[in-house]
Amino acid sequence: EAFAPVTHRMPMTSLDNAMDLDELAAWGERVAKGLDGASCVYVCELKIDGLAMSLRYEQGRLVQAATRGDGRVGEDVTANVSTIAELPKRVTGPGVPEVLEVRGEVYMGHADFAALNAKAEAFGGKIFANPRNAAAGSLRQLDPKITAARPLKFFAYAWGEVRELPATTQMGVIEAFASWGLPTNPLMKLCRSVEELIAQYRLIESQRAELGY
């Protein structure tokens, strides 16, 4: 009748925003000042508009999936997330920790969203306002069979509780995720200055309409 609560062992925090490129440049200056002139490498990622999810693997096996909720307590949606075809039920490879919480985003692609709404309209079903609502609504179905019929996808981009990280950098961990079979976004890029960050932002901005999500 309802989803069981899950207390996150490590909180799922939200992101801060820079509302324009001047704010981004000012943030970069604060970072540089805080590092006393030490070199800084940035991982530039795409912010996916979906539903934040925490996947817990133990001994390489998926044992729990939980929504973000309020950041400290989410909902257990393991049965539903297990229906996402591209998500491995077991992760294998060198360096897989005994305990691994993968954080990422469940989303729905534009073409899949359009097809879902077209089918719903043809059969007099619910029309979703946007792909994010469609992804969230699909994941919160009490019947996992309904979720299984929805074209959901996932990008891994962070982690919660981990027994031992496979790398010492953000990019290194994401590359390990990919080697273990977890879906990661291929457009992630290392940038060595705020100027490179802005150039990458402009590039993605020019490609955004064609990304499909």
MDTraj code that builds the backbone (N, CA, C; nanometers):
import mdtraj as md
import numpy as np

residues = "GLU ALA PHE ALA PRO VAL THR HIS ARG MET PRO MET THR SER LEU ASP ASN ALA MET ASP LEU ASP GLU LEU ALA ALA TRP GLY GLU ARG VAL ALA LYS GLY LEU ASP GLY ALA SER CYS VAL TYR VAL CYS GLU LEU LYS ILE ASP GLY LEU ALA MET SER LEU ARG TYR GLU GLN GLY ARG LEU VAL GLN ALA ALA THR ARG GLY ASP GLY ARG VAL GLY GLU ASP VAL THR ALA ASN VAL SER THR ILE ALA GLU LEU PRO LYS ARG VAL THR GLY PRO GLY VAL PRO GLU VAL LEU GLU VAL ARG GLY GLU VAL TYR MET GLY HIS ALA ASP PHE ALA ALA LEU ASN ALA LYS ALA GLU ALA PHE GLY GLY LYS ILE PHE ALA ASN PRO ARG ASN ALA ALA ALA GLY SER LEU ARG GLN LEU ASP PRO LYS ILE THR ALA ALA ARG PRO LEU LYS PHE PHE ALA TYR ALA TRP GLY GLU VAL ARG GLU LEU PRO ALA THR THR GLN MET GLY VAL ILE GLU ALA PHE ALA SER TRP GLY LEU PRO THR ASN PRO LEU MET LYS LEU CYS ARG SER VAL GLU GLU LEU ILE ALA GLN TYR ARG LEU ILE GLU SER GLN ARG ALA GLU LEU GLY TYR".split()
xyz = np.array([
    [0.0816, -0.1215, 0.0000],
    [0.0000, 0.0000, 0.0000],
    [0.0848, 0.1263, 0.0000],
    [0.2112, 0.1139, 0.0379],
    [0.2997, 0.2303, 0.0419],
    [0.4439, 0.1824, 0.0352],
    [0.5361, 0.2748, 0.0057],
    [0.6775, 0.2405, 0.0007],
    [0.7381, 0.2538, 0.1402],
    [0.8233, 0.1594, 0.1771],
    [0.8881, 0.1630, 0.3078],
    [0.9931, 0.2738, 0.3111],
    [1.0094, 0.3414, 0.4247],
    [1.1116, 0.4463, 0.4353],
    [1.2522, 0.3868, 0.4407],
    [1.3481, 0.4601, 0.3850],
    [1.4888, 0.4216, 0.3888],
    [1.5691, 0.5399, 0.4410],
    [1.6414, 0.5206, 0.5499],
    [1.7293, 0.6256, 0.6022],
    [1.8648, 0.6144, 0.5330],
    [1.9038, 0.7195, 0.4636],
    [2.0314, 0.7174, 0.3922],
    [2.1476, 0.7179, 0.4913],
    [2.2406, 0.6290, 0.4718],
    [2.3578, 0.6249, 0.5595],
    [2.4430, 0.7495, 0.5436],
    [2.4460, 0.8024, 0.4227],
    [2.5058, 0.9330, 0.3953],
    [2.3986, 1.0164, 0.3273],
    [2.3721, 1.1391, 0.3744],
    [2.2641, 1.2211, 0.3168],
    [2.2827, 1.2424, 0.1666],
    [2.1716, 1.2529, 0.0955],
    [2.1741, 1.2874, -0.0461],
    [2.1496, 1.4370, -0.0571],
    [2.2562, 1.5122, -0.0672],
    [2.2461, 1.6579, -0.0676],
    [2.2102, 1.7097, -0.2064],
    [2.1705, 1.8360, -0.2128],
    [2.1348, 1.8981, -0.3400],
    [2.2516, 1.9834, -0.3894],
    [2.2385, 2.0352, -0.5103],
    [2.3431, 2.1167, -0.5718],
    [2.3181, 2.2649, -0.5491],
    [2.4273, 2.3411, -0.5414],
    [2.4168, 2.4860, -0.5411],
    [2.4217, 2.5335, -0.6860],
    [2.3756, 2.6529, -0.7100],
    [2.3654, 2.7040, -0.8466],
    [2.4499, 2.8282, -0.8684],
    [2.5020, 2.8411, -0.9903],
    [2.5509, 2.9697, -1.0390],
    [2.4489, 3.0142, -1.1431],
    [2.3891, 3.1292, -1.1227],
    [2.2786, 3.1705, -1.2088],
    [2.3251, 3.2296, -1.3425],
    [2.4538, 3.2654, -1.3522],
    [2.5077, 3.3141, -1.4792],
    [2.6581, 3.2888, -1.4812],
    [2.7219, 3.3207, -1.5917],
    [2.8646, 3.2904, -1.6063],
    [2.9517, 3.3775, -1.5162],
    [2.9053, 3.4968, -1.4815],
    [2.9810, 3.5808, -1.3879],
    [2.9875, 3.5145, -1.2501],
    [2.8751, 3.4562, -1.2067],
    [2.8741, 3.3850, -1.0790],
    [2.9661, 3.2632, -1.0839],
    [2.9690, 3.1967, -1.1975],
    [3.0579, 3.0818, -1.2134],
    [3.2039, 3.1248, -1.2025],
    [3.2383, 3.2346, -1.2681],
    [3.3754, 3.2849, -1.2622],
    [3.4129, 3.3248, -1.1195],
    [3.3199, 3.3872, -1.0482],
    [3.3459, 3.4261, -0.9098],
    [3.3663, 3.3036, -0.8216],
    [3.2867, 3.1978, -0.8463],
    [3.3044, 3.0722, -0.7728],
    [3.4432, 3.0144, -0.7985],
    [3.4859, 3.0177, -0.9262],
    [3.6189, 2.9683, -0.9604],
    [3.7285, 3.0442, -0.8879],
    [3.7108, 3.1746, -0.8724],
    [3.8090, 3.2554, -0.7997],
    [3.8143, 3.2156, -0.6525],
    [3.6971, 3.1862, -0.5931],
    [3.6946, 3.1442, -0.4526],
    [3.7617, 3.0079, -0.4343],
    [3.7396, 2.9193, -0.5314],
    [3.8043, 2.7878, -0.5258],
    [3.9561, 2.8040, -0.5300],
    [4.0048, 2.8843, -0.6253],
    [4.1490, 2.9053, -0.6401],
    [4.2089, 2.9669, -0.5142],
    [4.1364, 3.0645, -0.4574],
    [4.1848, 3.1284, -0.3352],
    [4.1910, 3.0281, -0.2202],
    [4.0901, 2.9420, -0.2110],
    [4.0885, 2.8431, -0.1039],
    [4.1979, 2.7390, -0.1166],
    [4.2487, 2.7190, -0.2376],
    [4.3554, 2.6210, -0.2605],
    [4.4936, 2.6846, -0.2564],
    [4.5001, 2.8147, -0.2232],
    [4.6291, 2.8846, -0.2124],
    [4.7163, 2.8668, -0.3359],
    [4.6537, 2.8740, -0.4519],
    [4.7303, 2.8686, -0.5755],
    [4.7586, 2.7298, -0.6276],
    [4.7174, 2.6248, -0.5554],
    [4.7377, 2.4894, -0.6055],
    [4.6516, 2.4671, -0.7288],
    [4.7004, 2.3815, -0.8188],
    [4.6256, 2.3569, -0.9423],
    [4.4947, 2.2853, -0.9117],
    [4.3941, 2.3119, -0.9937],
    [4.2619, 2.2534, -0.9731],
    [4.2095, 2.2000, -1.1059],
    [4.1609, 2.0773, -1.1037],
    [4.0993, 2.0177, -1.2212],
    [3.9515, 1.9968, -1.1907],
    [3.8659, 2.0389, -1.2835],
    [3.7215, 2.0297, -1.2643],
    [3.6636, 1.9142, -1.3475],
    [3.5654, 1.8469, -1.2929],
    [3.4886, 1.7498, -1.3709],
    [3.3605, 1.8194, -1.4147],
    [3.3458, 1.8364, -1.5455],
    [3.2284, 1.9032, -1.6010],
    [3.1264, 1.7972, -1.6408],
    [3.0075, 1.8018, -1.5816],
    [2.9045, 1.7011, -1.6034],
    [2.7745, 1.7674, -1.6482],
    [2.6877, 1.6879, -1.7075],
    [2.5542, 1.7362, -1.7421],
    [2.4604, 1.7117, -1.6249],
    [2.3765, 1.8101, -1.5951],
    [2.2742, 1.7933, -1.4913],
    [2.1511, 1.7322, -1.5577],
    [2.1216, 1.6064, -1.5235],
    [2.0111, 1.5344, -1.5850],
    [1.8824, 1.5634, -1.5079],
    [1.7771, 1.5988, -1.5797],
    [1.6503, 1.6327, -1.5161],
    [1.5653, 1.5070, -1.5015],
    [1.5858, 1.4374, -1.3910],
    [1.5111, 1.3154, -1.3641],
    [1.4846, 1.3028, -1.2153],
    [1.5026, 1.1825, -1.1643],
    [1.4760, 1.1545, -1.0232],
    [1.6025, 1.0957, -0.9607],
    [1.6551, 1.1624, -0.8565],
    [1.7766, 1.1147, -0.7916],
    [1.7521, 0.9791, -0.7252],
    [1.8512, 0.8902, -0.7371],
    [1.8357, 0.7544, -0.6872],
    [1.9660, 0.7065, -0.6238],
    [1.9528, 0.6282, -0.5166],
    [2.0678, 0.5662, -0.4525],
    [2.0536, 0.4148, -0.4635],
    [2.1529, 0.3510, -0.5236],
    [2.1523, 0.2059, -0.5435],
    [2.2564, 0.1438, -0.4517],
    [2.2154, 0.0504, -0.3692],
    [2.3087, -0.0137, -0.2769],
    [2.3418, -0.1555, -0.3263],
    [2.4708, -0.1764, -0.3499],
    [2.5204, -0.3083, -0.3883],
    [2.6007, -0.3661, -0.2722],
    [2.5768, -0.4913, -0.2395],
    [2.6539, -0.5635, -0.1391],
    [2.7059, -0.6915, -0.2024],
    [2.8368, -0.7132, -0.1897],
    [2.9017, -0.8266, -0.2561],
    [2.8714, -0.8245, -0.4070],
    [2.8572, -0.7032, -0.4615],
    [2.8323, -0.6880, -0.6034],
    [2.6874, -0.7022, -0.6456],
    [2.5983, -0.7332, -0.5527],
    [2.4580, -0.7586, -0.5873],
    [2.3708, -0.6410, -0.5439],
    [2.2787, -0.5994, -0.6316],
    [2.1859, -0.4913, -0.5985],
    [2.0888, -0.5388, -0.4905],
    [2.0922, -0.4722, -0.3749],
    [2.0061, -0.5144, -0.2635],
    [1.9028, -0.4089, -0.2270],
    [1.9246, -0.2831, -0.2701],
    [1.8279, -0.1792, -0.2346],
    [1.8399, -0.0595, -0.3282],
    [1.7253, -0.0006, -0.3609],
    [1.7206, 0.1249, -0.4356],
    [1.6292, 0.2199, -0.3599],
    [1.6753, 0.3418, -0.3371],
    [1.5980, 0.4378, -0.2584],
    [1.5967, 0.5738, -0.3254],
    [1.4817, 0.6406, -0.3191],
    [1.4706, 0.7771, -0.3698],
    [1.5414, 0.8729, -0.2748],
    [1.5635, 0.9956, -0.3207],
    [1.6291, 1.0958, -0.2369],
    [1.5407, 1.1363, -0.1184],
    [1.4103, 1.1516, -0.1419],
    [1.3212, 1.1981, -0.0352],
    [1.3598, 1.3376, 0.0096],
    [1.3772, 1.3552, 0.1405],
    [1.4191, 1.4859, 0.1925],
    [1.5703, 1.4957, 0.2067],
    [1.6411, 1.3991, 0.1520],
    [1.7862, 1.3982, 0.1606],
    [1.8383, 1.3068, 0.2698],
    [1.7564, 1.2856, 0.3713],
    [1.7953, 1.1960, 0.4805],
    [1.7128, 1.0675, 0.4803],
    [1.5852, 1.0790, 0.4462],
    [1.4979, 0.9617, 0.4412],
    [1.4281, 0.9599, 0.3062],
    [1.4431, 0.8494, 0.2340],
    [1.3769, 0.8319, 0.1063],
    [1.2816, 0.7144, 0.1105],
    [1.2439, 0.6660, -0.0078],
    [1.1512, 0.5538, -0.0172],
    [1.2185, 0.4345, -0.0855],
    [1.1858, 0.3151, -0.0384],
    [1.2397, 0.1924, -0.0957],
    [1.1635, 0.1584, -0.2233],
    [1.2317, 0.1710, -0.3370],
    [1.1693, 0.1415, -0.4662],
    [1.2495, 0.0322, -0.5388],
    [1.3058, -0.0599, -0.4612],
    [1.3932, -0.1627, -0.5174],
    [1.3241, -0.2439, -0.6259],
    [1.2005, -0.2875, -0.5990],
    [1.1299, -0.3714, -0.6962],
    [1.1103, -0.2984, -0.8282],
    [1.0828, -0.1696, -0.8223],
    [1.0612, -0.0919, -0.9438],
    [1.1916, -0.0663, -1.0195],
    [1.2950, -0.0264, -0.9461],
    [1.4232, 0.0033, -1.0105],
    [1.4817, -0.1228, -1.0737],
    [1.4539, -0.2360, -1.0149],
    [1.5059, -0.3621, -1.0694],
    [1.4515, -0.3922, -1.2082],
    [1.3471, -0.3217, -1.2505],
    [1.2907, -0.3449, -1.3835],
    [1.3611, -0.2623, -1.4915],
    [1.4492, -0.1700, -1.4534],
    [1.5197, -0.0874, -1.5520],
    [1.6240, -0.1735, -1.6228],
    [1.6045, -0.1950, -1.7509],
    [1.6820, -0.2938, -1.8250],
    [1.8322, -0.2671, -1.8227],
    [1.8739, -0.1401, -1.8351],
    [2.0163, -0.1127, -1.8479],
    [2.0896, -0.1087, -1.7141],
    [2.0167, -0.1233, -1.6033],
    [2.0807, -0.1233, -1.4718],
    [2.1247, -0.2641, -1.4353],
    [2.2535, -0.2861, -1.4079],
    [2.2980, -0.4206, -1.3720],
    [2.2480, -0.4612, -1.2333],
    [2.1981, -0.5831, -1.2242],
    [2.1573, -0.6363, -1.0939],
    [2.2802, -0.6818, -1.0152],
    [2.3909, -0.6992, -1.0872],
    [2.5163, -0.7374, -1.0241],
    [2.6300, -0.6628, -1.0935],
    [2.7208, -0.6035, -1.0161],
    [2.8373, -0.5358, -1.0734],
    [2.9603, -0.6230, -1.0509],
    [3.0407, -0.6357, -1.1543],
    [3.1595, -0.7194, -1.1467],
    [3.2780, -0.6461, -1.2073],
    [3.3965, -0.6876, -1.1681],
    [3.5169, -0.6273, -1.2214],
    [3.6174, -0.6014, -1.1112],
    [3.7371, -0.5600, -1.1482],
    [3.8410, -0.5342, -1.0478],
    [3.8053, -0.4169, -0.9583],
    [3.8215, -0.4354, -0.8287],
    [3.8039, -0.3254, -0.7344],
    [3.6626, -0.2986, -0.6893],
    [3.5651, -0.3849, -0.7228],
    [3.4277, -0.3622, -0.6761],
    [3.4257, -0.3761, -0.5237],
    [3.3835, -0.2705, -0.4518],
    [3.3848, -0.2766, -0.3054],
    [3.2792, -0.3740, -0.2521],
    [3.3024, -0.4194, -0.1304],
    [3.2066, -0.5084, -0.0653],
    [3.0727, -0.4385, -0.0465],
    [3.0787, -0.3092, -0.0123],
    [2.9589, -0.2258, -0.0001],
    [2.9755, -0.1063, -0.0926],
    [2.8775, -0.0830, -0.1784],
    [2.8853, 0.0258, -0.2753],
    [2.7475, 0.0879, -0.2933],
    [2.7351, 0.2156, -0.2583],
    [2.6127, 0.2907, -0.2862],
    [2.6383, 0.3841, -0.4037],
    [2.5737, 0.3552, -0.5143],
    [2.5877, 0.4359, -0.6349],
    [2.4752, 0.5381, -0.6384],
    [2.5108, 0.6634, -0.6549],
    [2.4105, 0.7696, -0.6673],
    [2.4010, 0.8110, -0.8135],
    [2.2795, 0.8383, -0.8577],
    [2.2620, 0.8782, -0.9962],
    [2.1217, 0.9269, -1.0228],
    [2.0860, 0.9316, -1.1495],
    [1.9575, 0.9889, -1.1913],
    [1.8813, 0.8917, -1.2810],
    [1.7565, 0.8658, -1.2444],
    [1.6659, 0.7910, -1.3313],
    [1.5936, 0.8938, -1.4193],
    [1.5920, 0.8702, -1.5484],
    [1.5325, 0.9681, -1.6394],
    [1.4632, 0.8968, -1.7544],
    [1.3926, 0.9734, -1.8361],
    [1.3267, 0.9213, -1.9551],
    [1.3677, 1.0062, -2.0745],
    [1.4113, 0.9430, -2.1808],
    [1.4528, 1.0154, -2.3011],
    [1.3349, 1.0818, -2.3707],
    [1.3618, 1.1825, -2.4517],
    [1.2562, 1.2590, -2.5183],
    [1.1713, 1.1720, -2.6111],
    [1.2376, 1.0879, -2.6900],
    [1.1627, 1.0048, -2.7858],
    [1.0744, 0.9042, -2.7123],
    [1.1297, 0.8452, -2.6064],
    [1.0521, 0.7497, -2.5271],
    [0.9334, 0.8183, -2.4598],
    [0.9563, 0.9412, -2.4121],
    [0.8496, 1.0182, -2.3491],
    [0.7364, 1.0470, -2.4478],
    [0.7739, 1.0878, -2.5685],
    [0.6730, 1.1175, -2.6712],
    [0.5934, 0.9919, -2.7067],
    [0.6629, 0.8791, -2.7170],
    [0.5949, 0.7536, -2.7511],
    [0.5012, 0.7103, -2.6387],
    [0.5447, 0.7296, -2.5136],
    [0.4613, 0.6939, -2.3983],
    [0.3325, 0.7761, -2.3969],
    [0.3449, 0.9066, -2.4187],
    [0.2265, 0.9931, -2.4200],
    [0.1348, 0.9621, -2.5384],
    [0.1936, 0.9304, -2.6532],
    [0.1124, 0.8968, -2.7712],
    [0.0301, 0.7712, -2.7454],
    [0.0925, 0.6731, -2.6827],
    [0.0218, 0.5489, -2.6504],
    [-0.0885, 0.5741, -2.5483],
    [-0.0555, 0.6564, -2.4460],
    [-0.1546, 0.6882, -2.3434],
    [-0.2745, 0.7614, -2.4038],
    [-0.2469, 0.8550, -2.4946],
    [-0.3557, 0.9308, -2.5578],
    [-0.4454, 0.8390, -2.6405],
    [-0.3830, 0.7438, -2.7087],
    [-0.4595, 0.6525, -2.7931],
    [-0.5528, 0.5638, -2.7114],
    [-0.5125, 0.5335, -2.5888],
    [-0.5923, 0.4439, -2.5048],
    [-0.6646, 0.5174, -2.3920],
    [-0.6647, 0.6498, -2.3985],
    [-0.7350, 0.7282, -2.2981],
    [-0.6678, 0.7277, -2.1620],
    [-0.5361, 0.7116, -2.1602],
    [-0.4626, 0.7079, -2.0334],
    [-0.4120, 0.8446, -1.9907],
    [-0.3288, 0.8462, -1.8860],
    [-0.2760, 0.9709, -1.8311],
    [-0.1676, 1.0279, -1.9213],
    [-0.1770, 1.1582, -1.9488],
    [-0.0763, 1.2281, -2.0281],
    [0.0192, 1.2993, -1.9315],
    [0.1490, 1.2732, -1.9447],
    [0.2477, 1.3359, -1.8569],
    [0.2891, 1.4720, -1.9115],
    [0.3182, 1.5647, -1.8196],
    [0.3520, 1.7015, -1.8596],
    [0.4929, 1.7119, -1.9159],
    [0.5851, 1.6325, -1.8651],
    [0.7246, 1.6396, -1.9091],
    [0.7961, 1.5092, -1.8726],
    [0.9147, 1.4846, -1.9286],
    [0.9845, 1.3585, -1.9017],
    [1.0191, 1.3370, -1.7543],
    [1.0474, 1.4440, -1.6819],
    [1.0813, 1.4278, -1.5404],
    [0.9614, 1.3738, -1.4626],
    [0.8440, 1.4327, -1.4853],
    [0.7236, 1.3837, -1.4175],
    [0.6935, 1.2393, -1.4573],
    [0.7191, 1.2075, -1.5836],
    [0.6947, 1.0711, -1.6311],
    [0.7867, 0.9722, -1.5607],
    [0.9140, 1.0104, -1.5447],
    [1.0096, 0.9216, -1.4773],
    [0.9712, 0.9032, -1.3311],
    [0.9393, 1.0144, -1.2641],
    [0.9034, 1.0068, -1.1219],
    [0.7747, 0.9269, -1.1024],
    [0.6752, 0.9525, -1.1858],
    [0.5494, 0.8802, -1.1741],
    [0.5653, 0.7321, -1.2018],
    [0.6533, 0.6988, -1.2958],
    [0.6764, 0.5583, -1.3294],
    [0.7437, 0.4846, -1.2138],
    [0.8358, 0.5522, -1.1463],
    [0.9094, 0.4877, -1.0371],
    [0.8241, 0.4698, -0.9128],
    [0.7216, 0.5513, -0.8979],
    [0.6413, 0.5454, -0.7758],
    [0.5122, 0.4658, -0.7959],
    [0.5129, 0.3773, -0.8935],
    [0.3991, 0.2874, -0.9116],
    [0.4063, 0.1753, -0.8078],
    [0.2942, 0.1463, -0.7431],
    [0.2938, 0.0390, -0.6447],
    [0.3037, -0.0984, -0.7119],
    [0.2711, -0.1052, -0.8399],
    [0.2826, -0.2292, -0.9147],
    [0.4072, -0.2223, -1.0035],
    [0.5122, -0.2990, -0.9729],
    [0.6355, -0.2940, -1.0524],
    [0.6145, -0.3300, -1.1992],
    [0.5066, -0.4019, -1.2317],
    [0.4805, -0.4375, -1.3708],
    [0.4538, -0.3127, -1.4547],
    [0.3930, -0.2124, -1.3917],
    [0.3682, -0.0859, -1.4638],
    [0.5012, -0.0167, -1.4906],
    [0.5887, -0.0135, -1.3886],
    [0.7209, 0.0468, -1.4060],
    [0.7988, -0.0249, -1.5157],
    [0.7883, -0.1576, -1.5180],
    [0.8628, -0.2367, -1.6164],
    [0.8230, -0.2007, -1.7595],
    [0.7012, -0.1525, -1.7771],
    [0.6533, -0.1167, -1.9110],
    [0.6943, 0.0241, -1.9523],
    [0.7568, 0.0973, -1.8613],
    [0.7991, 0.2344, -1.8898],
    [0.9478, 0.2363, -1.9297],
    [0.9853, 0.3165, -2.0289],
    [1.1233, 0.3166, -2.0808],
    [1.2181, 0.4037, -1.9970],
    [1.2520, 0.3591, -1.8782],
    [1.3379, 0.4357, -1.7892],
    [1.4857, 0.4033, -1.8124],
    [1.5689, 0.5040, -1.7889],
    [1.7142, 0.4888, -1.8026],
    [1.7825, 0.5483, -1.6801],
    [1.9151, 0.5325, -1.6726],
    [1.9880, 0.5740, -1.5522],
    [2.1283, 0.6197, -1.5902],
    [2.1739, 0.7268, -1.5234],
    [2.3129, 0.7696, -1.5296],
    [2.3696, 0.7692, -1.3880],
    [2.4840, 0.7041, -1.3669],
    [2.5533, 0.7071, -1.2379],
    [2.6528, 0.8231, -1.2370],
    [2.6539, 0.9014, -1.1278],
    [2.7456, 1.0158, -1.1252],
    [2.8092, 1.0417, -0.9887],
    [2.7708, 0.9658, -0.8855],
    [2.8258, 0.9933, -0.7522],
    [2.8107, 0.8685, -0.6657],
    [2.8383, 0.8824, -0.5372],
    [2.8315, 0.7674, -0.4482],
    [2.7963, 0.8107, -0.3063],
    [2.7447, 0.7155, -0.2308],
    [2.7161, 0.7374, -0.0892],
    [2.8141, 0.6564, -0.0068],
    [2.7623, 0.5602, 0.0698],
    [2.8515, 0.4766, 0.1498],
    [2.9270, 0.3794, 0.0585],
    [3.0588, 0.3768, 0.0731],
    [3.1438, 0.2857, -0.0039],
    [3.2494, 0.2304, 0.0906],
    [3.2681, 0.0983, 0.0892],
    [3.3672, 0.0384, 0.1781],
    [3.5080, 0.0830, 0.1422],
    [3.5365, 0.0893, 0.0110],
    [3.6681, 0.1367, -0.0338],
    [3.6560, 0.1868, -0.1767],
    [3.6858, 0.3148, -0.1983],
    [3.6734, 0.3730, -0.3313],
    [3.7798, 0.3173, -0.4249],
    [3.7469, 0.3000, -0.5532],
    [3.8423, 0.2441, -0.6487],
    [3.9408, 0.3464, -0.7054],
    [3.9235, 0.4738, -0.6712],
    [4.0103, 0.5790, -0.7245],
    [4.0100, 0.6971, -0.6279],
    [4.1011, 0.7903, -0.6500],
    [4.1129, 0.9059, -0.5609],
    [4.0518, 1.0322, -0.6193],
    [3.9952, 1.0236, -0.7392],
    [3.9334, 1.1404, -0.8022],
    [3.7908, 1.1090, -0.8447],
    [3.7112, 1.2128, -0.8622],
    [3.5740, 1.1979, -0.9114],
    [3.5715, 1.1247, -1.0454],
    [3.6534, 1.1698, -1.1394],
    [3.6538, 1.1083, -1.2714],
    [3.6997, 0.9635, -1.2645],
    [3.7969, 0.9353, -1.1792],
    [3.8456, 0.7986, -1.1649],
    [3.7383, 0.7042, -1.1147],
    [3.6572, 0.7505, -1.0204],
    [3.5486, 0.6666, -0.9679],
    [3.4429, 0.6436, -1.0752],
    [3.4080, 0.7496, -1.1502],
    [3.3078, 0.7359, -1.2557],
    [3.3567, 0.6379, -1.3632],
    [3.4844, 0.6443, -1.3957],
    [3.5396, 0.5496, -1.4936],
    [3.5320, 0.4067, -1.4412],
    [3.5521, 0.3884, -1.3103],
    [3.5386, 0.2557, -1.2505],
    [3.3939, 0.2089, -1.2593],
    [3.2994, 0.2991, -1.2319],
    [3.1575, 0.2653, -1.2460],
    [3.1304, 0.2082, -1.3851],
    [3.1793, 0.2788, -1.4868],
    [3.1555, 0.2365, -1.6249],
    [3.2157, 0.0988, -1.6513],
    [3.3357, 0.0750, -1.5968],
    [3.4006, -0.0542, -1.6191],
    [3.3259, -0.1675, -1.5508],
    [3.2467, -0.1349, -1.4487],
    [3.1677, -0.2375, -1.3782],
    [3.0304, -0.2590, -1.4413],
    [3.0007, -0.1849, -1.5478],
    [2.8743, -0.2038, -1.6179],
    [2.7657, -0.1053, -1.5835],
    [2.7970, -0.0034, -1.5037],
    [2.6979, 0.0984, -1.4693],
    [2.6926, 0.2044, -1.5793],
    [2.5736, 0.2508, -1.6178],
    [2.5636, 0.3537, -1.7217],
    [2.6164, 0.4882, -1.6706],
    [2.7064, 0.5488, -1.7439],
    [2.7590, 0.6820, -1.7111],
    [2.7467, 0.7700, -1.8347],
    [2.7486, 0.9012, -1.8125],
    [2.7294, 0.9932, -1.9238],
    [2.8616, 1.0130, -1.9993],
    [2.8652, 0.9827, -2.1291],
    [2.9906, 0.9938, -2.2047],
    [3.0371, 1.1370, -2.2275],
    [2.9538, 1.2356, -2.1962],
    [2.9906, 1.3749, -2.2200],
    [3.0602, 1.4395, -2.1002],
    [3.0864, 1.3628, -1.9940],
    [3.1648, 1.4170, -1.8832],
    [3.3052, 1.4498, -1.9329],
    [3.3602, 1.5600, -1.8848],
    [3.4887, 1.6067, -1.9375],
    [3.5712, 1.6729, -1.8276],
    [3.7016, 1.6481, -1.8291],
    [3.7919, 1.7174, -1.7379],
    [3.8268, 1.8544, -1.7946],
    [3.8161, 1.9582, -1.7115],
    [3.8515, 2.0942, -1.7513],
    [3.9532, 2.1484, -1.6510],
    [4.0530, 2.2194, -1.7004],
    [4.1625, 2.2635, -1.6146],
    [4.1569, 2.4118, -1.5803],
    [4.0467, 2.4761, -1.6145],
    [4.0278, 2.6164, -1.5782],
    [3.8797, 2.6495, -1.5897],
    [3.8406, 2.7617, -1.5291],
    [3.7018, 2.8061, -1.5424],
    [3.6720, 2.8419, -1.6882],
    [3.7732, 2.8917, -1.7582],
    [3.7539, 2.9248, -1.9000],
    [3.7196, 2.7993, -1.9800],
    [3.7873, 2.6866, -1.9470],
    [3.7546, 2.5606, -2.0146],
    [3.6142, 2.5140, -1.9770],
    [3.5754, 2.5355, -1.8511],
    [3.4400, 2.5007, -1.8082],
    [3.3360, 2.5758, -1.8907],
    [3.3584, 2.7055, -1.9077],
    [3.2635, 2.7884, -1.9820],
    [3.2586, 2.7444, -2.1287],
    [3.3743, 2.7104, -2.1858],
    [3.3771, 2.6638, -2.3248],
    [3.2990, 2.5329, -2.3384],
    [3.3147, 2.4430, -2.2408],
    [3.2402, 2.3180, -2.2449],
    [3.0910, 2.3424, -2.2269],
    [3.0566, 2.4352, -2.1391],
    [2.9161, 2.4733, -2.1208],
    [2.8562, 2.5226, -2.2524],
    [2.9310, 2.6084, -2.3225],
    [2.8822, 2.6609, -2.4504],
    [2.8648, 2.5480, -2.5523],
    [2.9576, 2.4530, -2.5529],
    [2.9490, 2.3414, -2.6469],
    [2.8245, 2.2576, -2.6199],
    [2.8007, 2.2237, -2.4934],
    [2.6831, 2.1445, -2.4585],
    [2.5554, 2.2225, -2.4874],
    [2.5605, 2.3531, -2.4631],
    [2.4447, 2.4382, -2.4928],
    [2.4079, 2.4286, -2.6408],
    [2.5088, 2.4229, -2.7276],
    [2.4833, 2.4162, -2.8717],
    [2.4313, 2.2786, -2.9136],
    [2.4608, 2.1754, -2.8329],
    [2.4200, 2.0384, -2.8656],
    [2.2932, 1.9958, -2.7932],
    [2.2495, 2.0743, -2.6991],
    [2.1465, 2.0318, -2.6045],
    [2.0192, 1.9793, -2.6713],
    [1.9737, 2.0484, -2.7755],
    [1.8482, 2.0105, -2.8400],
    [1.8574, 1.8743, -2.9078],
    [1.9787, 1.8274, -2.9341],
    [1.9967, 1.7006, -3.0051],
    [2.0363, 1.5862, -2.9144],
    [2.0480, 1.6095, -2.7851],
    [2.0962, 1.5058, -2.6935],
    [1.9949, 1.3932, -2.6734],
    [1.8678, 1.4255, -2.6794],
    [1.7663, 1.3232, -2.6618],
    [1.7246, 1.3022, -2.5176],
    [1.7748, 1.3884, -2.4286],
    [1.7346, 1.3834, -2.2871],
    [1.7593, 1.5203, -2.2273],
])
top = md.Topology()
chain = top.add_chain()
for i, resn in enumerate(residues, 1):
    res = top.add_residue(resn, chain, resSeq=i)
    for name in ("N", "CA", "C"):
        top.add_atom(name, md.element.get_by_symbol(name[0]), res)
traj = md.Trajectory(xyz[None], top)
